[in-house]
Amino acid sequence: MFSKILIANRGEIACRVIRTCRSLAVRTVAVHSDIDAHALHVEMADEAYAIGGPRPADSYLRGDKIIEVAKACGAEAIHPGYGFLSENETFARAVEKAGLVFIGPTPEAIEKMGLKDRAKAIMEKAGVPVVPGYHGEKQEDAFLAEQAKKVGFPLLVKAVAGGGGKGMRLVTKASEFAEQLAAARREAKNAFGDDRVLLERFVQGPHHIEFQVFGDTHGHYVHLFERECSIQRRHQKVLEETPSPYLDDEMREKMGEAAVAAARAIQYRGAGTIEFIAGEDRQFFFMEMNTRLQVEHPITEMITGEDLVEWQLRVAAGEPLPLKQSEILSGGHAIEVRLCAESPANQFLPETGTIGVFRVPHDTAEEGHEHHGHADVRLDTGVRQGDEVSVFYDPMIAKLVVWGDDRNEAARRMAGALSETQILGVKTNLAFLERVVRHPAFLAGETDTGFIERHRADLLPSASEVPLEALVAAAARVFLDEQQARADAPSSPWNDTGGWRLNLPALRKMEFRSPSPLGEGRGEGQFIIEAVMHPGHAEVTVAGKSHRVVLGPSDHDRLQIGLDDETYFAQVVRLGDKLTAVVPAGRHELELVDPFHYEPADALPDARLTALMPGRVVKLMAKAGDTVKKGQSLLILEAMKMEHTITSPRDGVIERVAFQENQLVPADAVLFAFREA
């Protein structure tokens, strides 16, 4: 076993590797960009070294600098994590040339699987089923258009060097092909430096099922069962589980055998994932191989009780695989969700900001290798309360993982764990994830890749749908905060919010807003609550109807509320004027309206178009003086590794263009100003 390794990554995966190394008494070396100098992975490591600026190209993608640090500090090996340099054969070769061990596959294996067209040819030769399509070298647009007609629509345009949904476009008809091809090429070039694409038939009713494989240097190959990863947005995974509710024993055995055959075909070393797509006809096809550890590896650890990072280290150190195929057992069911800084109702666009509140479930395992023998709920994260979610890196905040005896128990445990999780200061997908795991279709196992779109109305309700219980709970939290403020500074007139009136009961009026992700005034819910204070209770009026409210004992953020004949518990977390109320009906985000706040309105509706997130201008498609129509594409913004097309909110004439191509755009900055045509 190694005595010291360097981790060429950041965030959650760097912390995850460090935890296993601690258990094995292996010293760890962290590297960090300038803005990550005080990050959690830096704090956890035994040593840490700065390697450059905040852009990945200036730091975490600087393979030469990373190798230089590893040699200088006496590290024997480099663990690449996932993302960044983890599937870069040039880096892997450079590591080995420097006399260090690359904790991953051989450079040759990475190269063979790195290009999707070559990988499919190898798999076909090995007898692994492959999706029909075009995987050739000719890349002229007109030729690809002809090939697309032969493959048939719908089809996927996919970056040859792609992954993570980048450089991928669904084309439903021939007239869309040229535009979607150009978009896929542009995104692929930006993400991978390679704009070549392949074409694949779009499998109907698809399930995304992957098998965890492992190989060693002694000729042994195994799989550690499957993971279902079909619930996706923007071609990126949201929720993963194992075992797959879609597979039966016969199909699982066939896919497992194909996965091992794929690993053996390239003499694979270390941890890898064979990704399959299975259609509604129950045929399955090889899609790609990820030559690294996957984000969702914890669910495999939960059902097998094995530490996959430890397996990686042992294999890289020359040891044989810890277990034979017949010795790898699984039990129970595990589910993982990705807690991300993003706005689900606004096409899951990424968000940035400072995490002002970060509360995790009670009895959560913080060790990276806990499983059902120790804890049934696990949180893998690389951030703490007070950390910033930056535009430069992936928006994932944490992974929440649960284990249960069966799928129903795991789903209940996940719903409970999510309800105990609180994140404020940046928009997240928490409420969305709760709706997913509680949805009847999810509980029934109907989890193909169309799940989110099919149930969009249930998973993304309008801002106006806030139940009375959540409004009362939020008002109660504000009232209790005001009481505490009066107790802390009784002489201050600014804390006197008791609502005293001459010869009348005290009245307290509050206004809440359920913010719309589309911007102020666009689909928001507005709620006014009036509370008349009486000894021992309050008479609360909402939407013209009165209710009797009694507050029971409160414990930090947990409130006991009597509402008419009902008693319920609510968890209400507050950060300034932002509140999150978790009640039996679900999670609801609210904003306390300041009655003295003034914000001037534009002379025209939608007179300004602002950036919903920070990013870089990739392409500008309109200029000052242009007459534009509502919905017309104006600009392409790159944020957190993905492209986002910004469209005009109105008909009119562009009066001002605030940013040019390649400029960085801060969040909420004005992009365009309009005037009437």
Secondary structure in CASP SS format (residue, H / E / C, confidence):
PFRMAT SS
TARGET T0000
AUTHOR 0000-0000-0000
METHOD secondary structure of the structure
MODEL  1
M C 1.00
F C 1.00
S C 1.00
K E 1.00
I E 1.00
L E 1.00
I E 1.00
A C 1.00
N C 1.00
R C 1.00
G H 1.00
E H 1.00
I H 1.00
A H 1.00
C H 1.00
R H 1.00
V H 1.00
I H 1.00
R H 1.00
T H 1.00
C H 1.00
R H 1.00
S H 1.00
L C 1.00
A C 1.00
V C 1.00
R E 1.00
T E 1.00
V E 1.00
A E 1.00
V E 1.00
H E 1.00
S E 1.00
D H 1.00
I H 1.00
D H 1.00
A C 1.00
H C 1.00
A C 1.00
L H 1.00
H H 1.00
V H 1.00
E H 1.00
M H 1.00
A C 1.00
D C 1.00
E E 1.00
A E 1.00
Y E 1.00
A E 1.00
I E 1.00
G E 1.00
G C 1.00
P C 1.00
R C 1.00
P H 1.00
A H 1.00
D H 1.00
S C 1.00
Y C 1.00
L C 1.00
R C 1.00
G H 1.00
D H 1.00
K H 1.00
I H 1.00
I H 1.00
E H 1.00
V H 1.00
A H 1.00
K H 1.00
A H 1.00
C H 1.00
G C 1.00
A C 1.00
E C 1.00
A E 1.00
I E 1.00
H E 1.00
P C 1.00
G C 1.00
Y C 1.00
G C 1.00
F C 1.00
L C 1.00
S C 1.00
E C 1.00
N C 1.00
E H 1.00
T H 1.00
F H 1.00
A H 1.00
R H 1.00
A H 1.00
V H 1.00
E H 1.00
K H 1.00
A C 1.00
G C 1.00
L C 1.00
V E 1.00
F E 1.00
I C 1.00
G C 1.00
P C 1.00
T C 1.00
P H 1.00
E H 1.00
A H 1.00
I H 1.00
E H 1.00
K H 1.00
M H 1.00
G H 1.00
L C 1.00
K H 1.00
D H 1.00
R H 1.00
A H 1.00
K H 1.00
A H 1.00
I H 1.00
M H 1.00
E H 1.00
K H 1.00
A C 1.00
G C 1.00
V C 1.00
P C 1.00
V E 1.00
V C 1.00
P C 1.00
G E 1.00
Y E 1.00
H C 1.00
G C 1.00
E C 1.00
K C 1.00
Q C 1.00
E C 1.00
D H 1.00
A H 1.00
F H 1.00
L H 1.00
A H 1.00
E H 1.00
Q H 1.00
A H 1.00
K H 1.00
K H 1.00
V H 1.00
G C 1.00
F C 1.00
P C 1.00
L E 1.00
L E 1.00
V E 1.00
K E 1.00
A E 1.00
V E 1.00
A E 1.00
G E 1.00
G E 1.00
G C 1.00
G C 1.00
K E 1.00
G E 1.00
M E 1.00
R E 1.00
L E 1.00
V E 1.00
T C 1.00
K C 1.00
A H 1.00
S H 1.00
E H 1.00
F H 1.00
A H 1.00
E H 1.00
Q H 1.00
L H 1.00
A H 1.00
A H 1.00
A H 1.00
R H 1.00
R H 1.00
E H 1.00
A H 1.00
K H 1.00
N H 1.00
A H 1.00
F H 1.00
G C 1.00
D C 1.00
D C 1.00
R C 1.00
V E 1.00
L E 1.00
L E 1.00
E E 1.00
R E 1.00
F C 1.00
V C 1.00
Q C 1.00
G C 1.00
P C 1.00
H E 1.00
H E 1.00
I E 1.00
E E 1.00
F E 1.00
Q E 1.00
V E 1.00
F E 1.00
G E 1.00
D C 1.00
T C 1.00
H C 1.00
G C 1.00
H C 1.00
Y E 1.00
V E 1.00
H E 1.00
L E 1.00
F E 1.00
E E 1.00
R E 1.00
E E 1.00
C E 1.00
S E 1.00
I E 1.00
Q E 1.00
R E 1.00
R C 1.00
H C 1.00
Q E 1.00
K E 1.00
V E 1.00
L E 1.00
E E 1.00
E E 1.00
T E 1.00
P C 1.00
S C 1.00
P C 1.00
Y C 1.00
L C 1.00
D C 1.00
D H 1.00
E H 1.00
M H 1.00
R H 1.00
E H 1.00
K H 1.00
M H 1.00
G H 1.00
E H 1.00
A H 1.00
A H 1.00
V H 1.00
A H 1.00
A H 1.00
A H 1.00
R H 1.00
A H 1.00
I C 1.00
Q C 1.00
Y C 1.00
R C 1.00
G E 1.00
A E 1.00
G E 1.00
T E 1.00
I E 1.00
E E 1.00
F E 1.00
I E 1.00
A E 1.00
G C 1.00
E C 1.00
D C 1.00
R C 1.00
Q C 1.00
F E 1.00
F E 1.00
F E 1.00
M E 1.00
E E 1.00
M E 1.00
N E 1.00
T C 1.00
R C 1.00
L C 1.00
Q C 1.00
V C 1.00
E C 1.00
H H 1.00
P H 1.00
I H 1.00
T H 1.00
E H 1.00
M H 1.00
I H 1.00
T H 1.00
G C 1.00
E C 1.00
D C 1.00
L H 1.00
V H 1.00
E H 1.00
W H 1.00
Q H 1.00
L H 1.00
R H 1.00
V H 1.00
A H 1.00
A C 1.00
G C 1.00
E C 1.00
P C 1.00
L C 1.00
P C 1.00
L C 1.00
K C 1.00
Q H 1.00
S H 1.00
E H 1.00
I C 1.00
L C 1.00
S C 1.00
G C 1.00
G C 1.00
H E 1.00
A E 1.00
I E 1.00
E E 1.00
V E 1.00
R E 1.00
L E 1.00
C E 1.00
A C 1.00
E E 1.00
S E 1.00
P H 1.00
A H 1.00
N H 1.00
Q C 1.00
F C 1.00
L E 1.00
P E 1.00
E C 1.00
T C 1.00
G E 1.00
T E 1.00
I C 1.00
G C 1.00
V E 1.00
F E 1.00
R E 1.00
V C 1.00
P C 1.00
H C 1.00
D C 1.00
T C 1.00
A E 1.00
E C 1.00
E C 1.00
G C 1.00
H C 1.00
E C 1.00
H C 1.00
H C 1.00
G C 1.00
H C 1.00
A C 1.00
D C 1.00
V E 1.00
R E 1.00
L E 1.00
D E 1.00
T E 1.00
G C 1.00
V C 1.00
R C 1.00
Q C 1.00
G C 1.00
D C 1.00
E E 1.00
V E 1.00
S C 1.00
V C 1.00
F C 1.00
Y C 1.00
D C 1.00
P C 1.00
M E 1.00
I E 1.00
A E 1.00
K E 1.00
L E 1.00
V E 1.00
V E 1.00
W E 1.00
G E 1.00
D C 1.00
D C 1.00
R H 1.00
N H 1.00
E H 1.00
A H 1.00
A H 1.00
R H 1.00
R H 1.00
M H 1.00
A H 1.00
G H 1.00
A H 1.00
L H 1.00
S H 1.00
E C 1.00
T C 1.00
Q E 1.00
I E 1.00
L E 1.00
G C 1.00
V C 1.00
K C 1.00
T C 1.00
N C 1.00
L H 1.00
A H 1.00
F H 1.00
L H 1.00
E H 1.00
R H 1.00
V H 1.00
V H 1.00
R H 1.00
H C 1.00
P H 1.00
A H 1.00
F H 1.00
L H 1.00
A C 1.00
G C 1.00
E C 1.00
T C 1.00
D C 1.00
T C 1.00
G C 1.00
F H 1.00
I H 1.00
E H 1.00
R H 1.00
H C 1.00
R H 1.00
A H 1.00
D H 1.00
L H 1.00
L C 1.00
P C 1.00
S C 1.00
A C 1.00
S C 1.00
E C 1.00
V C 1.00
P C 1.00
L H 1.00
E H 1.00
A H 1.00
L H 1.00
V H 1.00
A H 1.00
A H 1.00
A H 1.00
A H 1.00
R H 1.00
V H 1.00
F H 1.00
L H 1.00
D H 1.00
E H 1.00
Q H 1.00
Q H 1.00
A H 1.00
R H 1.00
A H 1.00
D H 1.00
A C 1.00
P C 1.00
S C 1.00
S C 1.00
P H 1.00
W H 1.00
N H 1.00
D C 1.00
T C 1.00
G C 1.00
G C 1.00
W C 1.00
R E 1.00
L C 1.00
N C 1.00
L E 1.00
P C 1.00
A C 1.00
L E 1.00
R E 1.00
K E 1.00
M E 1.00
E E 1.00
F E 1.00
R E 1.00
S E 1.00
P C 1.00
S C 1.00
P C 1.00
L C 1.00
G C 1.00
E C 1.00
G C 1.00
R C 1.00
G C 1.00
E C 1.00
G E 1.00
Q E 1.00
F E 1.00
I E 1.00
I E 1.00
E E 1.00
A E 1.00
V E 1.00
M E 1.00
H E 1.00
P C 1.00
G C 1.00
H E 1.00
A E 1.00
E E 1.00
V E 1.00
T E 1.00
V E 1.00
A C 1.00
G C 1.00
K E 1.00
S E 1.00
H E 1.00
R E 1.00
V E 1.00
V E 1.00
L E 1.00
G C 1.00
P C 1.00
S C 1.00
D E 1.00
H C 1.00
D C 1.00
R E 1.00
L E 1.00
Q E 1.00
I E 1.00
G E 1.00
L E 1.00
D C 1.00
D C 1.00
E E 1.00
T E 1.00
Y E 1.00
F E 1.00
A E 1.00
Q E 1.00
V E 1.00
V E 1.00
R E 1.00
L E 1.00
G C 1.00
D C 1.00
K E 1.00
L E 1.00
T E 1.00
A E 1.00
V E 1.00
V E 1.00
P C 1.00
A C 1.00
G E 1.00
R E 1.00
H E 1.00
E E 1.00
L E 1.00
E E 1.00
L E 1.00
V C 1.00
D C 1.00
P C 1.00
F C 1.00
H C 1.00
Y C 1.00
E C 1.00
P C 1.00
A C 1.00
D C 1.00
A C 1.00
L C 1.00
P C 1.00
D C 1.00
A C 1.00
R E 1.00
L E 1.00
T E 1.00
A C 1.00
L C 1.00
M C 1.00
P C 1.00
G E 1.00
R E 1.00
V E 1.00
V E 1.00
K E 1.00
L E 1.00
M C 1.00
A C 1.00
K C 1.00
A C 1.00
G C 1.00
D C 1.00
T E 1.00
V E 1.00
K C 1.00
K C 1.00
G C 1.00
Q C 1.00
S E 1.00
L E 1.00
L E 1.00
I E 1.00
L E 1.00
E E 1.00
A E 1.00
M C 1.00
K C 1.00
M E 1.00
E E 1.00
H E 1.00
T E 1.00
I E 1.00
T E 1.00
S C 1.00
P C 1.00
R C 1.00
D C 1.00
G E 1.00
V E 1.00
I E 1.00
E E 1.00
R E 1.00
V E 1.00
A C 1.00
F C 1.00
Q C 1.00
E C 1.00
N C 1.00
Q C 1.00
L E 1.00
V E 1.00
P C 1.00
A C 1.00
D C 1.00
A C 1.00
V E 1.00
L E 1.00
F E 1.00
A E 1.00
F E 1.00
R E 1.00
E C 1.00
A C 1.00
END
